[in-house]
C-alpha cells in the first residue's frame, strides 16, 4: 500500500472497500469539509490519505456529486472509543437527553444505529418504523442523523432523487414523509435485500442501506421487514437540540462509530447468531439486528426480546393463515391410519372446521383449497369424484417438510405420529 498512484494502475472511485488485510472508508477530508478522502484500517492503525494503492489498483474517494449525495453526512476520520459498552451507554444518554423514550425504545434506536454501520455484512438492511406524533418522530430522526452511518435526512423524496446516490454508498435514509408515493415506497423496501438490484429502465438504483420511516400508526401486518418504535410526546420540556449541538454530536459519535465499524467488521461478518428461536421469515432480520451488537450483553438481550415479540406475532398468524391451514389439513390425512389418498373437497371441509374452531368467519371452497395446495407444490390428480392426492412416501415426506417449514400448529406439540415426523424435523 502506498499513497502515490502510478499511471499504469487502474483507478477506482469507492466509498468503502473491505480486503482481508485492509479496510478502506471514505471520510470527510481534514483539509476541506466539502471533499472526501480515504481512511484505511489494517487491524491496528488507521491512516488518512487521498488515494490508496492495493493489489495493483488505485482507490480514490468519490466526488460529492449533485443530487441527494450532497445531503449525506460523511463521518470524519475515526477515533478510538473507550469500549463497546461505554459507547452504547453514551448513545443511550444522548437519545434520552433530548427525547422522552422508554428503555426498550432507547435500545432499538441504539441497535438500529449500530446496524446501519454494517449493512455490507448482513443479508438485509435494518428498517425502523417510528410511530408517533410528527414533531416527536422528526426529533428522533434528527438524533439518528447524528449517529447513523452516512445519514441523509429527507422530508420529500422521489425515485429520480434516489437514483442520484452513487452505488455502494450504504447511506442511511431518514425519511420524514408520511404519505410517500407508492412507487417510492416499493423502491425503498425493494432495496432492503443486499444481493438484489433495483432497476429503473436501463440503470440500477443502488439505495441499499438502513432506513427509518415516520409513521402515524403501526404499519399493517404483512411481509414488511422491520421493527417499530412507539413514541409519545415528552410530559415535561426537554433541551432543544441546536444545530451546533447536533454538529458536535455528529462529529463525535460518527468518528467513534466509524472506528467501531473498523474494529468489529470482521467479527460481524462471520458472527454466529442463534436465530432458531424466531420464525423462519424473521431469521435474516434477526441476524441484521443482533450481529452488530458486540460486547454489550444487555443491549443484545433487549433487542432479542423485541424480535421475539414480533416473532410471536408472526407465529400467531398461523392460526388464520390459509396456506398454513391447508398444509395442516393435509398433514392430518397423513396421520390417519389406513388413509392412502384424500380429496381436495375433504381438505376444504377440514380447513373450514379448523377455521371455525379458531373463531374465524371465513370459509374455503374446494377450488380455493386446491389452489392453496398447488401454491406449496402439493399437486392433485383429476378423477371422477374430484381432485385427489395420493399419499405416496414421497408425498407424505413433502407434506411433513412443508409442515415443518411453515411451523403449522399441529407439529408444535412434540408428538411423533409417524416415521416421517422425525425425518422432517416436525418435533
C-alpha positions as CSV (number, residue, x, y, z in Angstrom):
1,X,0.0,0.0,0.0
2,X,1.3,3.5,-0.8
3,X,-0.1,6.9,-1.1
4,X,1.3,7.8,-4.5
5,X,-0.6,6.5,-7.6
6,X,1.3,5.3,-10.7
7,X,-0.1,6.0,-14.2
8,X,-0.4,2.3,-15.3
9,X,-2.6,1.3,-12.4
10,X,-6.4,1.1,-12.8
11,X,-8.3,3.7,-10.7
12,X,-11.5,3.0,-8.8
13,X,-13.6,5.6,-7.0
14,X,-15.0,4.0,-3.9
15,X,-16.9,4.8,-0.7
16,X,-15.8,1.6,1.0
17,X,-13.7,-1.4,0.4
18,X,-13.1,-4.5,2.5
19,X,-10.0,-6.7,1.9
20,X,-8.6,-9.5,4.1
21,X,-5.8,-7.3,5.3
22,X,-7.3,-3.8,4.9
23,X,-10.5,-1.8,5.4
24,X,-10.9,1.4,3.4
25,X,-13.6,4.0,4.2
26,X,-14.4,7.4,2.6
27,X,-14.4,10.1,5.2
28,X,-14.5,13.9,5.2
29,X,-11.2,15.4,4.3
30,X,-9.5,17.1,7.3
31,X,-8.3,19.8,4.9
32,X,-11.6,20.5,3.2
33,X,-15.1,19.7,4.6
34,X,-16.6,19.7,1.1
35,X,-14.3,16.9,-0.1
36,X,-13.8,13.3,0.7
37,X,-10.6,11.3,1.3
38,X,-9.9,7.7,2.3
39,X,-9.1,6.3,5.7
40,X,-7.5,2.8,6.0
41,X,-7.5,0.4,8.9
42,X,-5.1,-2.5,9.0
43,X,-6.4,-4.0,12.2
44,X,-4.2,-1.9,14.4
45,X,-3.7,1.5,12.9
46,X,-5.6,4.0,10.8
47,X,-4.3,6.3,8.1
48,X,-6.0,9.1,6.2
49,X,-4.8,9.8,2.6
50,X,-6.1,11.0,-0.8
51,X,-5.6,7.7,-2.6
52,X,-4.8,4.1,-1.6
53,X,-2.9,1.6,-3.8
54,X,-3.8,-2.0,-3.0
55,X,-3.1,-5.1,-5.1
56,X,-2.4,-3.1,-8.2
57,X,-5.5,-0.9,-8.0
58,X,-5.6,2.8,-7.0
59,X,-8.6,3.7,-4.9
60,X,-9.9,7.2,-4.6
61,X,-12.8,8.7,-2.7
62,X,-15.7,9.7,-4.9
63,X,-16.5,13.4,-5.6
64,X,-19.6,14.8,-3.9
65,X,-21.8,15.0,-6.9
66,X,-25.0,17.0,-7.4
67,X,-28.2,15.4,-6.1
68,X,-29.1,13.6,-2.9
69,X,-25.4,12.8,-2.2
70,X,-24.9,16.5,-1.2
71,X,-27.3,15.9,1.8
72,X,-25.3,12.9,3.1
73,X,-23.2,13.5,6.2
74,X,-20.0,11.5,5.9
75,X,-18.0,10.8,9.1
76,X,-14.7,12.5,9.9
77,X,-11.6,10.3,10.4
78,X,-12.2,7.7,13.0
79,X,-11.1,8.0,16.6
80,X,-10.8,5.4,19.4
81,X,-13.9,4.6,21.6
82,X,-13.5,3.6,25.3
83,X,-15.3,0.3,24.9
84,X,-18.4,-1.1,23.1
85,X,-20.3,-1.0,26.4
86,X,-19.4,2.6,27.1
87,X,-20.1,3.7,23.6
88,X,-23.6,2.2,23.8
89,X,-24.2,3.9,27.1
90,X,-23.2,7.3,25.7
91,X,-25.6,6.7,22.7
92,X,-28.4,5.9,25.2
93,X,-27.6,9.1,27.2
94,X,-27.6,11.1,24.0
95,X,-31.1,9.9,22.9
96,X,-32.7,10.3,26.4
97,X,-31.2,13.8,26.9
98,X,-33.2,15.2,24.0
99,X,-36.2,12.8,23.7
100,X,-38.7,11.1,26.0
101,X,-38.0,7.4,25.5
102,X,-38.8,4.2,27.3
103,X,-35.9,1.8,27.8
104,X,-36.9,-0.6,25.0
105,X,-37.2,2.3,22.6
106,X,-33.8,3.6,23.6
107,X,-32.3,0.2,22.9
108,X,-33.9,-0.3,19.5
109,X,-32.6,3.2,18.4
110,X,-29.1,2.2,19.5
111,X,-29.3,-1.2,17.8
112,X,-30.6,0.4,14.6
113,X,-27.8,2.9,14.7
114,X,-25.1,0.1,15.1
115,X,-26.7,-2.0,12.4
116,X,-26.5,1.0,10.0
117,X,-22.7,0.7,10.1
118,X,-22.6,-2.9,9.0
119,X,-25.1,-3.2,6.1
120,X,-22.4,-4.6,3.9
121,X,-22.1,-7.5,6.4
122,X,-25.7,-8.5,6.7
123,X,-28.2,-10.0,4.2
124,X,-30.8,-7.3,5.0
125,X,-30.6,-3.6,5.8
126,X,-32.4,-2.7,9.0
127,X,-35.8,-1.0,8.7
128,X,-37.2,1.1,11.5
129,X,-40.7,2.4,11.8
130,X,-41.0,5.4,14.1
131,X,-44.6,5.6,15.2
132,X,-45.9,8.7,17.0
133,X,-46.6,12.5,16.7
134,X,-44.8,14.1,13.8
135,X,-42.8,16.5,15.8
136,X,-41.6,13.7,18.1
137,X,-40.6,11.5,15.2
138,X,-38.9,14.4,13.5
139,X,-36.7,14.9,16.6
140,X,-35.8,11.2,16.7
141,X,-34.8,11.4,13.0
142,X,-32.5,14.3,13.8
143,X,-30.9,12.4,16.6
144,X,-30.4,9.4,14.4
145,X,-28.9,11.8,11.8
146,X,-26.1,12.4,14.3
147,X,-25.2,8.8,14.9
148,X,-26.0,6.6,11.9
149,X,-23.6,5.8,9.1
150,X,-23.8,8.3,6.2
151,X,-27.2,9.7,7.3
152,X,-29.4,11.8,5.0
153,X,-32.5,13.5,6.4
154,X,-35.2,13.8,3.7
155,X,-38.6,15.5,4.0
156,X,-39.7,14.7,0.5
157,X,-38.1,12.2,-2.0
158,X,-38.8,10.7,-5.4
159,X,-37.2,8.0,-7.4
160,X,-35.3,10.4,-9.5
161,X,-33.6,11.8,-6.4
162,X,-32.9,8.3,-5.1
163,X,-31.2,7.4,-8.4
164,X,-28.6,10.2,-7.9
165,X,-26.9,8.3,-5.0
166,X,-23.7,6.6,-6.0
167,X,-23.6,2.8,-6.0
168,X,-22.4,1.0,-2.8
169,X,-22.7,4.2,-0.8
170,X,-24.7,2.5,2.0
171,X,-26.4,5.7,3.1
172,X,-28.9,5.7,5.9
173,X,-32.2,7.3,4.7
174,X,-34.1,9.0,7.5
175,X,-37.5,9.8,5.9
176,X,-39.8,12.4,7.4
177,X,-42.6,11.9,4.9
178,X,-45.8,10.1,5.9
179,X,-47.6,10.0,2.6
180,X,-44.9,8.5,0.4
181,X,-45.7,7.8,-3.2
182,X,-46.5,4.1,-3.6
183,X,-43.8,3.7,-6.2
184,X,-41.2,5.3,-4.0
185,X,-42.2,3.1,-1.1
186,X,-41.9,0.0,-3.3
187,X,-38.4,1.1,-4.4
188,X,-37.3,1.8,-0.8
189,X,-38.5,-1.5,0.5
190,X,-37.2,-3.5,-2.5
191,X,-33.7,-2.2,-1.7
192,X,-33.7,-3.9,1.7
193,X,-32.1,-7.1,0.4
194,X,-28.4,-6.7,-0.2
195,X,-27.9,-9.0,-3.2
196,X,-31.0,-8.0,-5.2
197,X,-30.8,-5.0,-7.5
198,X,-33.5,-2.4,-8.1
199,X,-33.6,-1.5,-11.8
200,X,-35.3,1.5,-13.4
201,X,-35.1,1.5,-17.2
202,X,-31.5,0.9,-18.3
203,X,-29.9,1.5,-15.0
204,X,-29.6,0.1,-11.5
205,X,-30.6,2.2,-8.5
206,X,-28.4,1.3,-5.5
207,X,-30.0,2.6,-2.3
208,X,-29.2,-0.4,-0.2
209,X,-28.8,0.8,3.4
210,X,-30.6,1.4,6.7
211,X,-33.9,3.2,6.5
212,X,-36.1,4.8,9.1
213,X,-39.7,5.9,8.3
214,X,-42.0,8.3,10.0
215,X,-45.4,6.7,10.7
216,X,-48.6,7.8,12.5
217,X,-49.8,4.2,13.0
218,X,-48.0,0.9,13.1
219,X,-47.6,-0.5,9.6
220,X,-50.1,-3.1,8.6
221,X,-49.1,-6.7,9.3
222,X,-47.7,-8.5,6.3
223,X,-44.4,-9.3,4.7
224,X,-42.8,-6.0,5.7
225,X,-39.4,-6.3,7.3
226,X,-38.5,-4.0,10.2
227,X,-39.1,-3.2,13.8
228,X,-41.3,-0.4,15.2
229,X,-40.6,2.1,17.9
230,X,-43.5,3.7,19.6
231,X,-43.0,7.3,20.6
232,X,-45.0,9.7,22.8
233,X,-44.7,13.4,23.4
234,X,-42.5,14.3,26.4
235,X,-44.5,15.1,29.5
236,X,-42.0,17.8,30.5
237,X,-39.9,20.2,28.5
238,X,-36.6,18.8,27.2
239,X,-33.5,20.5,26.0
240,X,-33.6,21.7,22.4
241,X,-31.1,20.1,20.0
242,X,-29.4,23.1,18.5
243,X,-27.6,22.9,15.2
244,X,-24.3,23.5,16.9
245,X,-25.0,20.6,19.4
246,X,-26.1,18.4,16.5
247,X,-22.9,19.1,14.6
248,X,-20.7,18.4,17.6
249,X,-22.6,15.2,18.4
250,X,-22.4,14.0,14.8
251,X,-18.6,14.6,14.6
252,X,-18.0,12.9,18.0
253,X,-20.3,9.9,17.5
254,X,-19.6,9.2,13.9
255,X,-15.8,9.3,14.5
256,X,-16.1,6.7,17.3
257,X,-18.7,4.6,15.4
258,X,-16.5,4.6,12.3
259,X,-13.7,3.1,14.5
260,X,-16.3,0.6,16.0
261,X,-17.0,-0.5,12.4
262,X,-13.3,-0.9,11.7
263,X,-12.6,-2.9,14.8
264,X,-15.6,-5.2,14.7
265,X,-16.2,-5.5,10.9
266,X,-14.5,-8.9,10.5
267,X,-16.3,-10.2,13.6
268,X,-19.7,-9.0,12.4
269,X,-19.2,-10.5,9.0
270,X,-18.7,-14.0,10.4
271,X,-20.8,-13.7,13.5
272,X,-22.8,-16.7,14.8
273,X,-26.2,-15.6,15.8
274,X,-28.8,-18.1,17.2
275,X,-31.8,-17.3,15.1
276,X,-33.6,-20.7,15.7
277,X,-35.9,-19.1,18.2
278,X,-37.5,-16.9,15.6
279,X,-39.9,-17.8,12.8
280,X,-38.1,-18.5,9.5
281,X,-39.2,-15.3,7.9
282,X,-37.5,-13.3,10.6
283,X,-34.2,-15.1,10.8
284,X,-32.3,-12.9,8.4
285,X,-33.7,-9.8,10.1
286,X,-32.6,-11.1,13.5
287,X,-29.1,-11.5,12.2
288,X,-29.1,-8.0,10.8
289,X,-30.1,-6.5,14.2
290,X,-28.0,-8.8,16.5
291,X,-24.7,-9.4,14.7
292,X,-23.5,-5.7,15.0
293,X,-24.0,-5.7,18.8
294,X,-20.6,-6.6,20.1
295,X,-19.5,-6.9,23.8
296,X,-22.8,-5.5,25.1
297,X,-25.0,-8.3,26.5
298,X,-27.7,-6.2,28.0
299,X,-28.4,-4.4,24.6
300,X,-28.4,-7.7,22.8
301,X,-30.9,-9.2,25.3
302,X,-33.2,-6.2,24.9
303,X,-33.2,-6.5,21.1
304,X,-33.7,-10.3,21.3
305,X,-36.9,-9.6,23.4
306,X,-38.2,-7.1,20.8
307,X,-37.5,-9.5,18.0
308,X,-39.1,-12.3,20.0
309,X,-42.3,-10.3,20.4
310,X,-42.5,-9.7,16.7
311,X,-41.7,-13.4,16.0
312,X,-44.6,-14.5,18.3
313,X,-46.9,-12.1,16.5
314,X,-45.8,-13.6,13.2
315,X,-46.2,-17.1,14.6
316,X,-49.8,-16.3,15.7
317,X,-50.8,-15.7,12.1
318,X,-50.6,-19.5,11.6
319,X,-54.0,-19.6,13.3
320,X,-55.6,-18.0,10.3
321,X,-53.1,-18.2,7.5
322,X,-54.9,-20.2,4.8
323,X,-51.7,-21.6,3.4
324,X,-50.7,-22.9,6.8
325,X,-54.1,-24.3,7.5
326,X,-54.2,-26.1,4.1
327,X,-50.8,-27.8,5.0
328,X,-52.1,-28.6,8.5
329,X,-55.2,-30.3,7.0
330,X,-53.1,-32.3,4.5
331,X,-50.8,-33.4,7.4
332,X,-53.8,-34.6,9.4
333,X,-54.7,-37.0,6.5
334,X,-51.1,-38.3,6.6
335,X,-51.6,-39.3,10.2
336,X,-55.0,-41.0,9.8
337,X,-54.5,-44.8,9.9
338,X,-55.2,-46.6,6.7
339,X,-55.7,-43.5,4.6
340,X,-53.8,-43.8,1.2
341,X,-55.4,-40.8,-0.5
342,X,-57.6,-37.8,0.2
343,X,-59.7,-35.4,-1.9
344,X,-59.4,-31.7,-2.2
345,X,-63.1,-31.4,-1.1
346,X,-62.1,-33.1,2.1
347,X,-59.2,-30.7,2.6
348,X,-61.7,-27.8,2.3
349,X,-64.0,-29.4,4.9
350,X,-61.1,-29.9,7.3
351,X,-59.9,-26.3,6.8
352,X,-63.3,-24.9,7.5
353,X,-63.5,-27.0,10.7
354,X,-60.2,-25.6,11.8
355,X,-61.2,-22.0,10.9
356,X,-64.5,-22.4,12.8
357,X,-62.7,-23.8,15.9
358,X,-60.4,-20.7,15.8
359,X,-63.3,-18.3,15.6
360,X,-62.6,-17.2,12.1
361,X,-65.6,-16.3,9.9
362,X,-64.0,-17.1,6.5
363,X,-64.9,-20.3,4.6
364,X,-62.8,-22.1,2.0
365,X,-64.2,-23.6,-1.2
366,X,-62.7,-26.8,-2.7
367,X,-61.4,-24.8,-5.6
368,X,-59.6,-22.4,-3.2
369,X,-58.2,-25.3,-1.2
370,X,-56.8,-26.9,-4.3
371,X,-55.2,-23.7,-5.3
372,X,-53.6,-23.3,-1.9
373,X,-52.2,-26.8,-2.1
374,X,-50.8,-26.1,-5.5
375,X,-49.2,-23.0,-4.3
376,X,-47.0,-25.0,-2.0
377,X,-46.3,-27.8,-4.5
378,X,-48.9,-30.4,-3.5
379,X,-50.4,-31.4,-6.8
380,X,-53.6,-33.3,-7.3
381,X,-55.0,-35.7,-10.0
382,X,-58.4,-35.4,-11.6
383,X,-60.7,-38.4,-11.1
384,X,-64.4,-38.8,-11.5
385,X,-65.1,-37.9,-7.8
386,X,-63.0,-34.8,-8.0
387,X,-59.3,-34.0,-7.4
388,X,-57.3,-36.4,-5.2
389,X,-53.9,-36.5,-3.6
390,X,-52.3,-40.0,-3.4
391,X,-50.2,-40.4,-0.3
392,X,-47.1,-42.0,-1.6
393,X,-44.0,-42.0,0.6
394,X,-42.6,-39.0,-1.4
395,X,-45.9,-37.0,-1.0
396,X,-46.0,-37.8,2.8
397,X,-42.4,-36.6,3.2
398,X,-43.2,-33.5,1.2
399,X,-46.2,-32.6,3.4
400,X,-44.2,-33.2,6.5
401,X,-41.4,-31.0,5.3
402,X,-43.9,-28.2,4.4
403,X,-45.5,-28.5,7.9
404,X,-42.0,-28.1,9.5
405,X,-41.0,-25.2,7.2
406,X,-44.3,-23.3,7.8
407,X,-44.3,-24.3,11.5
408,X,-48.0,-25.3,11.4
409,X,-49.6,-25.5,14.8
410,X,-50.2,-29.3,14.8
411,X,-46.4,-30.0,14.7
412,X,-45.7,-27.9,17.8
413,X,-46.8,-30.4,20.4
414,X,-43.7,-32.6,20.1
415,X,-45.6,-35.8,19.4
416,X,-44.1,-38.2,16.8
417,X,-47.1,-39.6,14.9
418,X,-45.2,-41.4,12.1
419,X,-41.7,-42.0,10.8
420,X,-41.9,-39.0,8.6
421,X,-42.3,-36.7,11.6
422,X,-38.8,-37.2,12.8
423,X,-37.3,-37.2,9.3
424,X,-38.8,-33.8,8.6
425,X,-37.9,-32.4,11.9
426,X,-41.5,-31.8,12.9
427,X,-41.0,-32.5,16.6
